[in-house]
Amino acid sequence: MLQEHSVGCYVRNDPEVPVQRILRTLLRMKLSGEIDDIIRLYVGAEPPNEHNGKP
């Protein structure tokens, strides 16, 4: 059984942490479908579609 938990992301204000590069990379991965492919790999189902309002 899968469980959903609310999580938060703490972004440190540290110049040594490449926050913008990480966020851009995650955005590119999401837009390309790579994140959805990873979810499918581990969950075995389609991730929820954020654009059509279906869970």
C-alpha positions in Angstrom: 0.0 0.0 0.0 1.2 3.5 -0.8 0.8 6.3 1.5 0.9 10.0 0.8 2.7 12.4 3.1 3.0 16.1 3.0 6.6 17.1 2.7 8.3 20.4 2.6 11.5 21.5 1.0 13.9 23.7 2.9 16.1 25.7 0.6 19.1 26.9 2.4 20.4 30.4 1.7 23.9 29.1 1.2 25.9 30.2 -1.9 27.5 26.7 -1.9 24.2 25.0 -2.6 23.3 25.3 -6.4 19.6 25.8 -5.6 18.6 27.4 -8.9 20.4 24.7 -11.0 18.7 21.9 -9.0 15.3 23.5 -9.4 15.8 24.0 -13.2 16.9 20.4 -13.6 13.8 19.2 -11.7 11.6 21.3 -13.9 13.2 20.0 -17.1 12.8 16.4 -15.8 9.1 17.0 -15.0 8.4 18.7 -18.4 10.2 15.9 -20.3 8.3 13.2 -18.5 11.3 11.7 -16.9 10.0 12.1 -13.3 6.7 10.4 -14.4 8.7 7.6 -15.9 10.6 7.1 -12.6 7.3 7.1 -10.7 5.9 4.5 -13.1 9.1 2.4 -12.6 8.7 2.2 -8.8 4.9 2.4 -8.4 3.8 0.5 -11.5 1.1 3.0 -12.3 0.5 6.3 -14.0 1.2 9.3 -11.7 -1.7 11.7 -11.2 -2.2 14.2 -14.0 -1.9 17.7 -12.5 -3.5 19.3 -15.6 -6.8 17.5 -15.8 -7.7 17.6 -12.1 -7.8 13.8 -11.8 -6.1 12.3 -8.7 
